[in-house]
Every structure is written in C-alpha cells, then in structure tokens.
C-alpha cells in the first residue's frame, strides 16, 4: 500500500492518504492515526496510480 498525495491545482491538500472514498460530491480522505479529511463540492478528480497522486479538477 502506498501513500497518496492529494492536490487541487498546485496546492497540496493532503499527504500520506491511505484511503479515499467519493460519494455525492464528497471526497473523504483517510490517513493513519489522524481524523478523516472531508472535502465537499468535489465534482471531478483523477487518481494517477503511476505516481500515487489524486488531482481534484473542480
């Protein structure tokens, strides 16, 4: 399992994310030993397995 970096444009939203879930415009990011990060109003994102990066597009 690899840690994922989450970006919105050039901004790093979260690092070392081990799991993410998306439902109805809400993206939930889970990190070890930390509270879940909840991002609302996410319409599109792309996860690139090649470099373990999730890019929020809108």
N, C-alpha and C positions, 0 to 999 in steps of 0.2 A: 504494500500500500504506500502510495506517495502522497505527500502533502501538496495541496493545490493552492495557487495564488489567485486571488480574485481581483480583477481590475475593472475600473469604469473609466474609459479613456486612458490617460496616463496615470491616473490616481490608483494607488493600491488600496483597495477596500479592506482586504483581509489576507493574511498569510497563514500558512500551515493549517489549512482547512482539510479535514479528513473525510468529510461527507457533505453533500449538498442535496437539497430537495426543493422542487419547484411545484407550486400548485396555485392556480388562480391569481397570478401576478405577484406572488410572494415567494421569494427565494430565501431559504433557510440554510445557514452555513454552520456546520458543527466543527469545533476544534476540541482537541483533548484538554480536559481539565479547565474548561472555560465555558461561560454561558453561550448559548446559541445566538448567532447574529441573524437578525431578521431584516431583510430589505424588501420594502413594499414597492408597488408600481413598476415592477420589472416586466417588460413586455417581450424582450428578446435577449438571448445570451448565447454564446458559443463556448463550448468546452473543447480545448485542444489537448488531446491526450499526449501528443508529441512532446510538449513542454509543461504539461500539467498546469495549464492556465485556463481560467474561466473568465471570459470577457463579457461584461454587461454592455449591450449595444444601445438599449434605450431604457 
